Amino acid sequence: MSNSNSTSSIHFWPIMIAIFFGTFVSVLATTTINIAVPLLMDHFNTGLGTMQWMVTGFMLATGVTAPLTGYLGGRFSYKRLYFFALVGFTFFSFLCAVAWSAPSLIVFRMLQGACSGLIMSSTMTIIFQVIPKERRPFAVSLWSLSAMVAPAIGPTFSGWLLQNASWHWLFLINVPVGMIAVILTKTLIPYYRMNVPKSLDVAGLLTVVLGSLALLTAFSQGHTWGWGSAKTLGLLLGGAMLLALFVWRELTAEVPLLNLRVFRNRRFTIMLSIYSLITVAMYSGTYLAPLFLQTVRGATPLETGLILLPSSVLLALLSPIAGKLYPKLGPVKMITFGIVFIFAGLFLMGWLRVDVSYSFILWAMVLRNIGIGFSSVPSSTASMEEITPEWSGHATSINNWIRNVLSSFAIAMFTSMLSSRAAFHSHELTGAGGAGSAASADSVRLLSFTMGVNDVFVAGALVVLLALPLLLFARRKRLPVAAGQSA
């Protein structure tokens, strides 16, 4: 590693402070906007299917740019990549605030998400390349804490903003925080470089971007076009073929965009799979809870934020605790404990009623977030334990690419499932004689929407249980080896 400061003289807290602010503002942009989806639908006079792209487009962009992190970080150094990603993120946050239509907001959100993907990948890589090994679990917990503080204050703060100001401030608030992160990154993170890639794998980049876009479009529009329609099947087949071509390209290219040989490390593969399943299940609650509270229960944005605040604060507090417990308990026990609590919380959320109490939702989300707090940090830390610093850039890029693409797919699939299940329940209720007047028609709409939300939460609960069998294949940590040593 060529750098101006050797790792032995690295100062832990200055680096983590700079990383904290950047990760915080990046995640804040995701969490503050979920609560405003119903308001923005009314403001731009558009439906949930269109406004969903403001959320899924952001997440897809974060996943699409994540594969670029390894190349750009090696080419320009991870400090410079992080710095310019923060600058771009701050600039596009301002453009989101001045968006004049739903399509312009979606485009600016995707550009904001592209910078966010570089931020998340580069900060994790900096931790595993610069921070001493014995302090990495605690550093990862602080990294996770920065990602948890934003959801903790985001819904309540955005609810207060929406009640006392306009939606534009949801984006404008990122500008001063982003500028602080830019200054801290410039002054506190040391410059270093490990290796310089020879060239950019353009073919790999095009296949992964086009393949991901095709699959996301199919999943998000399948319920509208019909899952058996030519457009849906064509996009699913084309997306799968493009991603298969991407895998072949990365395994045969001299300088791959993402070195997929890192999957030969079994611990990395298993823990990444577990982390991905947890992420998919997590988004059912993150996306649907605010939507249900405002659409069915009639809660204001501020009330929604206050209901979600206790569980979010708890999640933020659990992250550093999980980092401290990790060396003592290990990942398997902590992840098992966490999965049980995630399942319990999501399963309870599958029993919502039109007149459900706010306290029921509050405590169900508390159970869910206890599980996330005790499973996300161990799974992300354990996935990187056997990866050497030289390979950490590719490993974190793959980690963020898969996690973010799956998150966008999860939101698209959950939205499609909600629409189809709500329509199914509405048809059943109407057939049972539930629609006789305007009042009863409105009751049918609310009841069918609630039943659809319940179906999605149960599906999320079942998804997270798929992670339990994978833990049987998780062996204990061995001495670190290069992920591609056998390649």
N, C-alpha and C positions, 0 to 999 in steps of 0.2 A: 504493500500500500504506500503510495506516494502522497504525502500530506505535509502540511506546514506544522502540524502538531501531532506527535506520536500518541497512540492510544493510551499509553501509560500516564500521560499528562492531561488526559481529557478531564474536564470538569463536568461532573454529572448533572448538577442542578441547572446551570445555565443552558445546556443543550436541551434538557427536558422542558424548561420553561418555554423556549422557542418552539419546540415541537407541540407543547400543550396548546398554545394559542392558535397555531395553524390548524391542528386537528379539530379544535373546538369550533372555529368559525366555519370549517368545512362541513361538519356534521350539523351545526346550527341551521345551515341553509336547507337541510333536508327536513329537520324536525319542525321548524316553524311553519312550513308551508302546508303540512298535512291538515292542520286544523282550519286552514283557509280555503280548502277545496270547495265546500258548498258556497261560500261567499263569492269566490272567483267565478263559479258557474253562473251565478246570477249577474255578476258585474259584466262579464263578456257574453252573456246570453248564449251559453253553450251547454252541452250535456256532459255527463260523467265520463262517457267514452272519450271525448276530446280532452277534457281537463285531466284525465288519467295520464295522458302523455306528458303533462308537466312534471308528474312524479316519476313515471317509468322512463321517460326520455332522459331525465337527470341521472337515474340509476344506470341506465344502459350506457350513457356517455362515460360515467365513471368506470364502468367495466371495460369499455372499448379502449380507453386510453391507458388502462393499467398495464397491458402488455408492452406498451411503449416505454415504460419506466426503466426497464433493464437497459435498453439501448441508450435512451437519453441520459440516464444517470451515469452510465459508463462514458458517454461521449463528453458530457459537460460537467460532471460531478453531481452528486446527489444534493449538495448544498445549493448549487446554482439552479438545479431543476426545481427544488422546493421553493426557492426564492421567486423564480419567474412564474411558477404555478400560482403562488399567492398573489402576485401582481395581477395575473389574468383573472383569477377568481374575484378579486376586489372590483376590477373593472366591469366584468360581466354582471356582478351583483347590482351595480349602478344601472346598467342597461335594462336589467329585469324590472327595476323600479320605474323606469320610464316607458315600459312596453305599452303599445297602443292597441294591441289586439291579442286574442288567444294564440294565434300562430306565432307572433313575434315573441310572446312570453315563453312559449315552448322552445323556440330556437335559442333564445338567450339562456334559458335554464339548461339546455343541453350543453352549451358552451361553458356555462358555469360548472356543470357536472364533469365535463372533460378535465377542467383544472382541478376539481375536487379529487378525481381519480388519481391524478399525479401526486397530489398532496398526501393522500392516505398511503399510497405505495412508497413514496420516497421517505416519509417519516418513519415508517416501520423498518425500511432498509437501513436508514441512518442508525437506528437503535441497535440492530444486529451487526452492523459493521463497526460502530464506534464505541458503544457502551461495553465495558468489561463483562465477561461472561457471567460472573457471579452476581452482577446487579441487573441482568437482563429481565428476569421474571418481574422484579419490582418496576423496572422501566416500562415493560409491556403493560403492567397494571396501571401505571400513570398515563400511558398512551390510551388505554381503554377508558380511564377515568375522564380524560379530556373529551372522549367520544360519548361519555355518559352524562357529563355535566350539561351538555347542550340539550339532550332530550329532557333532562330534569327541569330546566328552566324554560326551554323552548315553548312548549304548549301554553303554559301559564302566561309567559311574557308576550307571546304572539296574540293570545286571547285578550290581554290587556291592551295591546296596541290596536287590535281590530275594533275594540270597543271605544277607544278614545282617540284613535287616529285612523288613517287610511291603510289599505293593504300595501301601499308602496313602501311603508316603513319596515315591512318584513324583510325587504331586500336592502334598504338603505342602512339598516343597523349593521349589516355585514361590512360596510365600507370602513368605519373607524377601527373596528376590531381587526379587519384584514390589514390595515395600514400599520397597526401595532405589531402584528405578527411579521410583517415584512421587515420592519426595523429590527426586531429581536433576532430574526433569522440572519440578517446581514451582520449583526454585531456579535452574536453569541455562538453560532455554530461554526466549527472550524472547517476550512477547505481541505478536501482530500479527494484522491482518485485511486481506484484499485486496478482497473484495466480499461482499455479503450477498444470498443468494438470496431471492426474493420468497415462495416457497411450496414445500412438499414435493410432489413428483409421486407421489401415493399410487397412482394407476393403474399407473404404471411400476414402482413397487416391488412391487405385488401380482403383476403378470404375470411379472416376472423371478424372484421367489421361487417361485411355484407352478410355473412352467415348468421351473426348475432341479430342483425336488424331483421332479417327474413323470419327467423324464429319468433322474435318478439312481436312482430306485426301479426303473424299467424295466431299466436296465443291471445293477443289483445283483441283481435277482430273476429276470432273464430265463432263466437256466439252470435255475432251480427250477420256474418256471411253464411254461417252454417259450417259445422265441423267436417261435413262431407263434400263441401263445395270445391270446385276446381281451384279457386284462388287460395283457399286455406291449405289444401293438400299440396298444391304446387309450392307454396312458401315453406311448408314443413319439410318437404322432400328436398327442395333447393337449399334451405338452410342447413339441413343435416349433411348434405353432400359437400357444401362449402366448408363446414367445420371439420369433416373427415379429411378434406383436401388440406386444410390448415394443419391438422395433426401430422399428415404425411410430409408436408413441406417442412415442418419444424424438426422432424426426425431425420431428414435427409439434407437440409441446408447446411452449408459450411459455417455460416454465422446466422443462427436462427433468431427470430424475434423473441421467442420464448424457448428456452431449452427445456423441453418436456421430459428429458431424461431424469429430471429431478424427481419424477414420480416413481423411479426405481427405489427410492427411499421409502420403505413401507410405512414407517411412522408418520412421515409427512403426508402420504396419501390418505391414510386412515383418519388422522386428525383433521385434515382439510375437509374430508367428506363429512365428518361429524359436525365441524364448524359450519359447513354449508347448509346442512339440514336444520341446524339450530337457527341460522339466519333466515331461511325460508319460513319456518314456523313463526319466528319472531315478527315477521312483517304482517302476518294476519292480524295481530293485535295492534301494531303500530299504525296500520292503514285504516282498519275497520272500526276501531273503538271511537275515534273522534267522529267518523262519519255517522255511526249509529247514534251517538249522543246528540248530535245536532239535527239529524234527519228525522229520527223517531221520537226521541225524548224531548226535543225542542230546546236543548241547552244552548246557551249563548257561547261564543268562542271563549270568553273568560271563564265561565262555569266549566266548560270542557277542560280547559287547562288546569283548573284547580282540582278537578276530580282525578286527573292523571298525574298531578304533581307528587303526591306521596310515593307512588310506585317508582316514579322517575328519580326522585331524590334517593330513595333506597338503593336503586341500581347504581347510582353514582357513588354512594358510600361503600357498596360491596366490592367494587373493582379493586381498590388498593388492598382491602382485606383478603380477597382471593389471591392477589399477588404475594402477600406475606405467607399465606397458608400453603401455597403451591409446593415449596421445597419440602414441607413436612408431610403432606397428604398425597401428593402426586396427582396426575391428571385423571386417572380412571375413577377414583373415589369421588372426586369433586364433580366431574362431568356426569356421573351416574346420579348423584344427588341433585344436580341442576336439572337434568332431563325430567326427573320425576316431578319437580316443582313446575317446570314449564308445561308439562302435560296436564297437571292438575289445574293450573290457572286457565289454560286454553279450553279445557273440557268444561269448566264452570261457565266460561263465556259462551259456550254452546247451549246454555239454558236461559238465554235472555228472553224477556217478555216485553211487550210494548210499554207496560207500566213498571218495569223493573226499577228498583231503587238505585240511586247513585252509589250507595255504600256497597252494594253487591258488586258492581263493576270495579269500584276502588279496590276491594279486597282480592278479587280475582286477578286484577292486574298486579297487585303486590306479590301474590304467589308466583305469577309468571315471571316477574322481574327478579325475584329471589333466585329462580332457576337460571335465568340468563346471566346474572352476576356471578354465579358459581360455575358456569360451564363455558362461557365465552373466553375468558382470560386463560384458563388451563388448556383449552383446545388450540387456541392460537399460539400460545407459548410452546406447547409440546410439539406442534407441527414443525417448528423451526429448530428444535434442540440439536438435531443431528446434521444440520446444514451448515457448512463452513461459510465464513464471511464472503469468500469469493463467489459463492453460489447464492448468497442471500438475496441479491437483487432480482434474479430470475424467480426464486421461490416466493418472495413477497409479491412480485408482479402477478404470478400465477394465482396466488392466494386471493389478491384483490380482484383480479379479473373474474375468476369463478364466483366469488362471493357477490360481487356487484351485478354480474349478469344474471345470476340466480335470483337475486333480490328483485331485479326488474321483471324477470319472468314470473316470480311469485306474485308481485302486485298485479301484473297483467292477467295471470291465471285466476287469482282470487277475485278480481273485478269481473272477469268473464263468468266465473262460477256463481258469483253473487247475482249477476243479471239473469242468468239462466235459471238458477234455483228460485229466485224471487218470482220470475215469470211462471215457473212450474207451480209454485204454491198459490199464486194468484189465480191461475186457471182452475186449480182444484177447489179453492175457496169460492170462486165465482160459480163453478159448476154445482157447488153444494148450496147455492142460493144465498151467497153472501153479499151480492151487489143488487140492492133494491132501491137505493136512494143515494144522493150525493154523499151523505154522511157515512152510509155503510160502505160506499165505494172507497172513501178515504180510509176507513178502518181496514178494509181489505188490503189496500196499498201498504199501510204501515205494518200490518200483520205479516203479509207475504214478504216484505223487505226484512223484517225481523227474523222470520224463519230462514230466509236465505243467508243472513249474517250468521245464524246459528250453525248452518251447514258448513260454512267456510271455517268457522272456529273449530269445529269437530275435525275437519280435514287437516287443519294445522296441527291439532293435537296428535293425530295419527302420524303425521309426517315426522314429528320430533321423536316418536318412539322408534323409528327406523334407525336412529343413531345407537340405540342400546346394543344390538347384536354386533355392531362394528367394534365396540369396546373389547369384545372377546379376542379380537385380533391385535389389540394394542399391546405390544411387548414393552418391557421396561427399557429405560434409556440406556443406550450403550455409548461407547466413546464416539465423539464426533468424527464423521468421515465426510469426504467430499461426495455430494449427491451424485455426481457423474463419474465417480472413480472407476466404475465398472463399464462405463460407456466405451 
